[in-house]
């Protein structure tokens, strides 16, 4: 079994308190909270580095752009050395972890893509901020595409499918239900907004193979860092994307039960974006994934400023806690302080409620699960600094990491195979060609009728007199010319009487 990971410690009057995170309990999930600037990022980097050291791959989103330093060996500055000396903490040995950089936009790392079908109508409705009715129509669009054998891979596929369903809504009513033009319009507007935010780069192929997140190099787990500084300008796209990856892990990985150490640790930074204004059905989905992904060997750590950002149903499943300082300036802050103090295991020697507002930068209240899965007594300790570089890497270092990555060249070239857009376009062109042929045939028939002298009677004239023209008339006998003249005069009463008289004489009929 892997040794427990030392995350934080405190020395006071000769007594030393150490807080260890047990790898076999890391899949029971965790929570890292605290106000801005209290040390959450350093805690995240220290924990990711510790997991990598024992061979556990890690995924984390780099919201501020300063987590990439984990790929380079660190150097203790004079200021940090002074702080560590004051806290009786031995400086860590310089170290670097194997790192893979990812970026939805493909600018600061390898592109990350998913297909529209794989994301599904529930997560897509969240991304588009659709109401219940509009989300129902989107589900019908997916259902119709599935029934017609149309693959929804990228944004143009979905837009084309929505347009096709909207244009033919009446033909789907009896089988699928009413499809309003207003709902289709709302979906199309939402897709345009996602397009404007760069979401079109996220949808497509090749789709991310989730197993590429779970690699090791020389016995160390690879740390996967998603560049999220630009992605954060589209909060719903960011939250939906991370939730999709978590769901993909849940649906892809086999059941393994409790392992000695997790197969992957997933840090969900800015977790409040996931739950803000989320519909009940989505919260239930998140709760289900968090509860069941544990048995797939995945540990999930939510990182946010306020514990109240996490619904109680999810919060109850987060056993490992690191609480940095909270500022009780508002009634909501005061409520958060009280709520946090009430949910952490009491320590007779510590006033948790008071300590939360007094913590220094890098100091935290820590409670990890023990060997029996119980929360340990809450301790006030200092989080250890990482051995890797604190702060972002340079542009040149970033380029070198991407070029030397294990997945270099796998995702860079986008593939656009035949899917719903191409098939719908082909059907439309075929229908237009058929309509054009029918129209041309109708015009030809009309022109032929006009040239023949007018329908049935004109045909009768042709039967009696042959083809019109000077050369034909010159070859006619006097009797034939008489019949032809009679046919051309069919439009008048006199002409009709002549025809009846002549025909009566031919067929021996009496008038």
C-alpha positions as CSV (number, residue, x, y, z in Angstrom):
1,X,0.0,0.0,0.0
2,X,1.2,3.5,-0.9
3,X,2.4,5.6,2.0
4,X,0.2,8.4,3.3
5,X,0.9,11.8,1.7
6,X,2.1,14.6,4.0
7,X,0.1,17.7,3.0
8,X,0.4,20.0,6.0
9,X,2.1,20.3,9.4
10,X,2.5,22.6,12.4
11,X,5.1,22.8,15.1
12,X,4.3,24.5,18.4
13,X,6.2,24.4,21.7
14,X,8.0,21.1,20.7
15,X,4.7,19.4,19.6
16,X,4.4,18.6,16.0
17,X,1.1,18.0,14.2
18,X,1.1,16.4,10.8
19,X,-1.8,15.9,8.4
20,X,-1.6,12.9,6.0
21,X,-3.9,12.2,3.1
22,X,-4.3,8.5,2.7
23,X,-4.2,7.4,-1.0
24,X,-6.7,4.6,-0.3
25,X,-9.2,7.2,0.9
26,X,-8.6,9.7,-1.9
27,X,-11.5,8.3,-3.9
28,X,-13.8,9.4,-1.1
29,X,-13.4,12.9,-2.7
30,X,-12.6,16.2,-1.0
31,X,-13.1,19.9,-0.8
32,X,-10.7,22.8,-0.8
33,X,-12.2,26.2,0.1
34,X,-11.1,29.6,1.1
35,X,-11.3,33.3,0.1
36,X,-9.2,34.7,-2.8
37,X,-5.5,34.9,-2.0
38,X,-5.5,32.5,1.0
39,X,-3.5,29.8,-0.6
40,X,-5.9,27.4,-2.4
41,X,-3.7,27.3,-5.6
42,X,-0.6,26.3,-3.6
43,X,-2.6,23.6,-1.8
44,X,-3.8,22.3,-5.1
45,X,-0.3,22.2,-6.5
46,X,1.2,20.5,-3.4
47,X,-1.5,17.8,-3.5
48,X,-1.2,17.2,-7.2
49,X,2.6,16.9,-6.9
50,X,2.2,14.4,-4.0
51,X,-0.2,12.2,-6.0
52,X,2.1,12.3,-9.1
53,X,5.0,11.2,-6.9
54,X,3.2,7.9,-6.0
55,X,2.2,7.2,-9.6
56,X,-1.4,8.7,-9.6
57,X,-2.3,10.8,-12.7
58,X,-4.0,14.1,-12.0
59,X,-6.3,16.4,-13.9
60,X,-6.8,20.1,-13.0
61,X,-8.0,23.2,-14.6
62,X,-5.6,26.2,-14.6
63,X,-8.0,29.1,-14.1
64,X,-5.4,31.8,-13.3
65,X,-2.6,30.4,-15.5
66,X,-0.1,29.8,-12.8
67,X,-0.3,26.0,-12.2
68,X,2.0,25.1,-15.1
69,X,5.0,25.7,-12.9
70,X,4.5,22.1,-11.6
71,X,6.3,21.0,-14.7
72,X,9.6,22.7,-13.7
73,X,11.9,22.3,-10.7
74,X,11.2,24.9,-8.0
75,X,13.5,27.3,-6.3
76,X,13.0,28.7,-2.8
77,X,13.0,32.5,-2.8
78,X,14.4,34.4,0.1
79,X,10.9,35.5,1.1
80,X,9.5,32.0,1.1
81,X,12.6,30.7,3.0
82,X,12.0,33.2,5.7
83,X,8.3,32.2,6.0
84,X,9.2,28.5,6.2
85,X,11.8,29.2,8.8
86,X,9.2,31.0,10.9
87,X,6.8,28.1,10.6
88,X,9.6,25.5,11.3
89,X,9.0,23.8,8.0
90,X,11.9,22.3,6.1
91,X,12.1,23.5,2.5
92,X,11.1,20.8,0.0
93,X,13.6,19.2,-2.4
94,X,13.3,20.6,-5.9
95,X,11.3,18.4,-8.2
96,X,9.4,18.5,-11.4
97,X,6.4,16.4,-12.5
98,X,5.6,15.0,-16.0
99,X,2.9,17.3,-17.4
100,X,0.6,17.4,-20.4
101,X,-1.0,20.7,-21.4
102,X,-4.5,20.9,-22.8
103,X,-6.6,23.8,-24.3
104,X,-10.1,23.8,-25.7
105,X,-9.0,26.5,-28.1
106,X,-5.8,24.6,-29.1
107,X,-3.6,27.7,-28.3
108,X,-1.8,26.8,-25.1
109,X,-1.9,23.0,-25.3
110,X,-3.3,20.1,-27.2
111,X,-6.9,20.6,-28.4
112,X,-9.7,19.0,-26.4
113,X,-12.8,18.0,-28.3
114,X,-16.1,16.2,-27.8
115,X,-18.8,15.3,-30.2
116,X,-22.3,16.9,-29.9
117,X,-23.8,13.4,-29.5
118,X,-21.4,12.5,-26.8
119,X,-22.1,15.6,-24.8
120,X,-25.9,14.9,-25.0
121,X,-29.0,17.1,-24.7
122,X,-28.9,17.5,-20.9
123,X,-25.4,19.0,-20.7
124,X,-25.9,20.9,-23.9
125,X,-29.1,22.4,-22.5
126,X,-27.1,23.6,-19.5
127,X,-24.5,25.1,-21.8
128,X,-27.1,26.9,-23.9
129,X,-29.1,28.1,-20.8
130,X,-32.3,26.6,-22.1
131,X,-35.6,26.5,-20.2
132,X,-37.5,23.3,-19.6
133,X,-39.6,23.5,-22.8
134,X,-36.6,24.4,-25.0
135,X,-34.6,21.6,-23.4
136,X,-37.4,19.2,-24.3
137,X,-37.4,20.3,-27.9
138,X,-33.6,19.8,-28.0
139,X,-34.1,16.2,-26.7
140,X,-36.5,15.6,-29.6
141,X,-33.9,17.0,-32.1
142,X,-31.4,14.4,-30.8
143,X,-34.1,11.6,-30.9
144,X,-35.1,12.5,-34.5
145,X,-31.4,12.5,-35.6
146,X,-30.9,9.2,-33.9
147,X,-34.0,7.6,-35.6
148,X,-32.9,8.9,-39.0
149,X,-29.3,7.7,-38.6
150,X,-27.8,11.1,-38.6
151,X,-24.6,11.6,-36.6
152,X,-24.3,14.9,-34.6
153,X,-20.6,15.5,-34.4
154,X,-20.0,19.3,-34.6
155,X,-21.9,22.6,-34.3
156,X,-22.9,22.7,-38.0
157,X,-24.4,19.3,-37.7
158,X,-26.6,20.4,-34.8
159,X,-27.6,23.7,-36.5
160,X,-28.5,21.9,-39.7
161,X,-30.5,19.3,-37.7
162,X,-32.4,22.0,-35.8
163,X,-33.2,23.8,-39.0
164,X,-34.4,20.6,-40.7
165,X,-36.6,19.7,-37.7
166,X,-38.0,23.3,-37.6
167,X,-38.8,23.4,-41.3
168,X,-40.6,20.0,-41.1
169,X,-42.1,20.4,-37.6
170,X,-45.6,19.5,-38.8
171,X,-44.5,16.1,-40.1
172,X,-43.0,15.1,-36.7
173,X,-46.0,16.2,-34.5
174,X,-47.9,12.9,-34.4
175,X,-44.8,10.8,-33.6
176,X,-42.7,13.1,-31.4
177,X,-45.0,15.9,-30.2
178,X,-45.3,19.6,-30.9
179,X,-42.1,21.3,-31.9
180,X,-42.5,25.1,-31.7
181,X,-40.6,27.5,-34.0
182,X,-39.9,29.7,-30.9
183,X,-38.0,26.9,-29.2
184,X,-36.0,26.0,-32.3
185,X,-35.2,29.7,-32.6
186,X,-34.0,29.9,-29.0
187,X,-31.7,26.9,-29.5
188,X,-30.3,28.3,-32.7
189,X,-29.6,31.6,-30.9
190,X,-27.8,29.8,-28.1
191,X,-25.7,27.9,-30.6
192,X,-24.7,31.2,-32.2
193,X,-23.6,32.5,-28.8
194,X,-21.5,29.4,-28.1
195,X,-20.0,29.7,-31.6
196,X,-19.0,33.3,-30.8
197,X,-17.3,32.2,-27.6
198,X,-15.2,29.6,-29.5
199,X,-17.4,26.6,-28.6
200,X,-17.2,25.5,-32.3
201,X,-13.6,24.5,-31.6
202,X,-14.7,22.2,-28.7
203,X,-17.1,20.2,-30.8
204,X,-15.8,17.8,-33.4
205,X,-13.3,15.0,-33.9
206,X,-10.9,13.4,-33.0
207,X,-12.7,13.3,-29.7
208,X,-10.7,13.2,-26.4
209,X,-9.8,9.6,-25.4
210,X,-10.2,9.8,-21.6
211,X,-7.4,7.2,-21.1
212,X,-4.9,9.8,-22.3
213,X,-5.5,11.5,-18.9
214,X,-4.3,8.3,-17.1
215,X,-0.7,7.9,-18.0
216,X,2.6,7.6,-16.1
217,X,6.2,8.4,-16.9
218,X,9.0,6.8,-15.0
219,X,6.6,5.8,-12.2
220,X,5.2,9.3,-11.8
221,X,1.6,10.1,-12.6
222,X,1.2,12.6,-15.5
223,X,-0.4,15.9,-14.4
224,X,-2.9,17.1,-17.0
225,X,-3.4,20.8,-16.9
226,X,-6.3,22.5,-18.8
227,X,-5.7,26.1,-19.8
228,X,-8.9,27.7,-18.5
229,X,-8.0,31.4,-18.2
230,X,-9.7,32.1,-21.6
231,X,-12.3,29.5,-21.1
232,X,-13.4,31.2,-17.9
233,X,-14.9,34.0,-20.0
234,X,-17.5,31.5,-20.9
235,X,-18.4,30.1,-17.5
236,X,-21.2,27.7,-18.7
237,X,-18.9,26.3,-21.4
238,X,-16.2,25.7,-18.8
239,X,-18.4,24.1,-16.2
240,X,-20.2,21.9,-18.8
241,X,-16.9,20.8,-20.3
242,X,-15.4,19.7,-16.9
243,X,-18.7,17.9,-16.0
244,X,-18.6,16.1,-19.3
245,X,-15.1,14.9,-18.6
246,X,-16.2,13.7,-15.2
247,X,-19.2,11.9,-16.7
248,X,-16.9,10.4,-19.4
249,X,-14.7,8.9,-16.7
250,X,-17.8,7.5,-14.9
251,X,-19.2,5.9,-18.1
252,X,-15.9,4.7,-19.5
253,X,-14.0,3.2,-16.6
254,X,-14.8,-0.2,-15.2
255,X,-15.8,-0.9,-11.6
256,X,-12.8,-1.5,-9.4
257,X,-14.1,-0.9,-5.9
258,X,-11.7,0.5,-3.3
259,X,-8.1,0.5,-4.5
260,X,-4.8,1.2,-2.6
261,X,-4.6,4.4,-4.5
262,X,-6.9,6.1,-7.1
263,X,-6.5,5.6,-10.8
264,X,-7.0,9.4,-11.3
265,X,-7.6,12.4,-9.1
266,X,-9.7,15.1,-10.6
267,X,-9.6,18.7,-9.3
268,X,-12.6,20.7,-10.2
269,X,-11.6,24.4,-9.7
270,X,-14.2,27.2,-9.6
271,X,-16.8,24.5,-8.7
272,X,-19.4,27.1,-7.9
273,X,-19.9,27.6,-11.6
274,X,-21.1,24.1,-11.9
275,X,-24.0,24.6,-9.5
276,X,-24.9,28.2,-10.2
277,X,-28.6,28.2,-11.3
278,X,-28.3,24.6,-12.3
279,X,-31.7,22.8,-12.8
280,X,-32.6,20.1,-10.4
281,X,-32.1,17.3,-13.0
282,X,-28.5,18.4,-13.5
283,X,-27.7,18.6,-9.8
284,X,-29.1,15.1,-9.5
285,X,-26.8,14.0,-12.3
286,X,-23.8,15.5,-10.6
287,X,-24.7,13.9,-7.3
288,X,-25.0,10.5,-9.1
289,X,-21.7,10.8,-10.8
290,X,-19.8,11.9,-7.7
291,X,-21.4,9.1,-5.7
292,X,-20.7,6.3,-8.2
293,X,-17.4,7.4,-9.7
294,X,-15.7,6.5,-6.4
295,X,-16.0,2.8,-7.3
296,X,-14.3,3.5,-10.7
297,X,-11.2,4.5,-8.8
298,X,-11.5,8.3,-9.3
299,X,-11.1,10.9,-6.6
300,X,-12.8,14.3,-7.1
301,X,-11.8,17.4,-5.2
302,X,-14.0,20.5,-5.6
303,X,-12.2,23.8,-5.3
304,X,-14.2,26.9,-4.5
305,X,-14.3,30.0,-2.3
306,X,-17.3,29.2,-0.2
307,X,-18.6,25.9,1.1
308,X,-22.1,27.1,0.5
309,X,-21.5,27.0,-3.2
310,X,-21.7,23.2,-3.0
311,X,-25.2,21.6,-2.6
312,X,-25.6,19.7,0.6
313,X,-26.3,16.4,-1.3
314,X,-22.8,16.7,-2.9
315,X,-21.1,18.2,0.1
316,X,-22.0,15.2,2.2
317,X,-19.9,13.0,0.0
318,X,-16.7,15.0,0.4
319,X,-14.7,13.4,3.2
320,X,-11.3,15.1,2.9
321,X,-11.4,18.8,3.8
322,X,-8.9,21.7,3.5
323,X,-10.4,25.0,4.7
324,X,-8.4,28.2,4.2
325,X,-9.5,31.5,5.6
326,X,-12.9,33.0,5.1
327,X,-13.8,36.6,5.5
328,X,-16.9,37.2,7.5
329,X,-17.8,40.7,6.1
330,X,-21.4,39.9,5.0
331,X,-24.2,37.9,6.5
332,X,-23.6,35.3,3.8
333,X,-20.0,35.1,4.8
334,X,-20.9,34.7,8.5
335,X,-23.3,32.0,7.6
336,X,-20.6,30.2,5.6
337,X,-18.2,30.4,8.5
338,X,-20.8,28.9,10.9
339,X,-21.8,26.2,8.3
340,X,-18.1,25.2,7.8
341,X,-17.4,25.0,11.5
342,X,-20.5,22.8,12.0
343,X,-19.5,20.4,9.3
344,X,-15.9,19.8,10.4
345,X,-15.0,17.3,13.1
346,X,-14.6,19.3,16.4
347,X,-11.3,19.6,18.2
348,X,-11.5,20.3,22.0
349,X,-8.4,22.5,21.7
350,X,-9.6,24.5,18.8
351,X,-12.4,27.1,18.2
352,X,-13.0,26.3,14.6
353,X,-15.5,29.1,14.0
354,X,-13.0,31.7,15.3
355,X,-10.0,30.1,13.6
356,X,-11.5,30.2,10.1
357,X,-11.5,34.0,10.1
358,X,-8.0,34.2,11.6
359,X,-6.0,31.9,9.3
360,X,-2.9,33.4,7.6
361,X,-2.0,32.8,3.9
362,X,-1.0,29.2,3.5
363,X,-2.6,28.2,6.8
364,X,-5.6,25.9,6.9
365,X,-8.0,23.8,8.9
366,X,-7.5,20.3,7.7
367,X,-9.5,17.1,8.3
368,X,-8.6,14.0,6.3
369,X,-10.2,10.6,6.5
370,X,-8.5,8.1,8.7
371,X,-7.8,4.4,8.0
372,X,-11.4,3.5,8.9
373,X,-12.9,6.2,6.7
374,X,-13.8,8.6,9.5
375,X,-13.0,12.3,9.4
376,X,-9.9,13.0,11.6
377,X,-10.0,15.7,14.2
378,X,-9.7,19.1,12.6
379,X,-6.2,20.6,13.0
380,X,-4.9,24.1,12.4
381,X,-1.8,23.6,10.2
382,X,0.4,25.1,7.5
383,X,0.2,23.6,4.0
384,X,3.6,22.5,2.7
385,X,5.0,24.3,-0.3
386,X,5.5,22.3,-3.5
387,X,9.0,21.3,-4.7
388,X,8.1,22.5,-8.2
389,X,8.1,26.0,-9.5
390,X,5.5,28.4,-8.1
391,X,4.0,30.4,-10.9
392,X,3.6,30.0,-14.6
393,X,6.2,28.8,-17.1
394,X,7.4,30.7,-20.1
395,X,6.0,30.5,-23.6
396,X,9.1,28.7,-24.8
397,X,8.8,26.1,-22.0
398,X,5.1,25.7,-22.8
399,X,5.9,25.0,-26.5
400,X,8.6,22.5,-25.5
401,X,6.1,20.6,-23.2
402,X,3.5,20.4,-26.0
403,X,6.1,19.2,-28.6
404,X,7.5,16.5,-26.2
405,X,4.1,15.4,-24.9
406,X,3.0,11.7,-25.0
407,X,0.0,12.8,-27.2
408,X,1.9,15.2,-29.5
409,X,0.2,15.2,-33.0
410,X,-2.8,13.0,-32.0
411,X,-5.4,15.8,-31.6
412,X,-3.9,18.7,-33.5
413,X,-5.6,18.0,-36.9
414,X,-9.4,18.2,-36.9
415,X,-11.4,15.6,-38.8
416,X,-14.6,16.4,-40.5
417,X,-16.3,13.2,-41.8
418,X,-19.8,12.9,-43.3
419,X,-22.4,13.5,-40.7
420,X,-25.8,15.2,-40.3
421,X,-24.8,18.4,-42.0
422,X,-23.5,16.7,-45.2
423,X,-26.5,14.3,-45.4
424,X,-29.1,17.0,-44.8
425,X,-27.4,19.2,-47.4
426,X,-27.4,16.2,-49.9
427,X,-31.1,15.5,-49.2
428,X,-31.9,19.2,-49.8
429,X,-30.0,19.3,-53.1
430,X,-31.6,16.1,-54.2
431,X,-35.1,17.4,-53.4
432,X,-34.4,20.7,-55.2
433,X,-33.1,18.8,-58.3
434,X,-36.3,16.7,-58.3
435,X,-38.5,19.7,-58.0
436,X,-36.6,21.4,-60.8
437,X,-37.0,18.4,-63.0
438,X,-40.7,18.2,-62.3
439,X,-41.1,21.9,-63.1
440,X,-39.2,21.6,-66.3
441,X,-41.3,18.6,-67.4
442,X,-44.4,20.6,-66.7
443,X,-43.2,23.5,-68.7
444,X,-42.2,21.2,-71.6
445,X,-45.7,19.6,-71.6
446,X,-47.3,22.9,-71.6
447,X,-45.2,24.1,-74.5
448,X,-46.0,21.0,-76.4
449,X,-49.7,21.4,-75.8
450,X,-49.6,25.0,-77.1
451,X,-47.6,24.0,-80.2
452,X,-50.1,21.2,-81.0
453,X,-53.1,23.5,-81.3
454,X,-54.8,23.0,-77.9
455,X,-55.2,19.7,-76.2
456,X,-57.5,16.9,-77.4
457,X,-59.1,18.8,-80.3
458,X,-55.7,19.9,-81.5
459,X,-54.6,16.2,-81.4
460,X,-57.7,15.3,-83.4
461,X,-56.6,17.9,-86.0
462,X,-53.2,16.3,-86.1
463,X,-54.8,12.9,-86.6
464,X,-56.9,14.1,-89.4
465,X,-54.4,16.4,-91.1
466,X,-51.0,15.1,-90.2
467,X,-48.2,17.6,-89.2
468,X,-48.6,21.2,-89.9
469,X,-46.4,23.2,-92.3
470,X,-46.2,24.2,-95.9
471,X,-44.3,21.1,-97.0
472,X,-46.9,18.8,-95.4
473,X,-49.8,20.7,-96.9
474,X,-48.3,20.6,-100.4
475,X,-48.2,16.8,-100.2
476,X,-51.8,16.5,-99.1
477,X,-54.6,15.3,-101.5
478,X,-57.5,17.7,-101.9
479,X,-59.6,15.5,-99.6
480,X,-56.8,15.6,-96.9
481,X,-56.6,19.3,-97.2
482,X,-60.3,19.6,-96.6
483,X,-60.1,17.6,-93.4
484,X,-57.1,19.7,-92.2
485,X,-58.9,22.9,-92.9
486,X,-61.9,21.6,-91.0
487,X,-59.7,20.7,-88.0
488,X,-58.1,24.2,-87.8
489,X,-61.6,25.7,-87.8
490,X,-62.6,23.7,-84.7
491,X,-62.9,26.8,-82.5
492,X,-66.1,28.1,-84.2
493,X,-69.6,26.7,-84.5
494,X,-69.4,26.5,-88.3
495,X,-66.2,24.5,-87.9
496,X,-67.8,22.1,-85.5
497,X,-70.7,21.5,-87.9
498,X,-68.4,20.9,-90.8
499,X,-66.5,18.3,-88.7
500,X,-69.7,16.6,-87.6
501,X,-70.9,16.5,-91.2
502,X,-67.7,15.1,-92.6
503,X,-67.2,12.6,-89.8
504,X,-70.8,11.5,-90.2
505,X,-70.3,10.9,-93.8
506,X,-67.1,8.9,-93.2
507,X,-68.6,6.6,-90.6
508,X,-72.0,6.4,-92.3
509,X,-73.8,8.1,-89.3
510,X,-77.0,9.9,-89.7
511,X,-77.7,13.2,-88.2
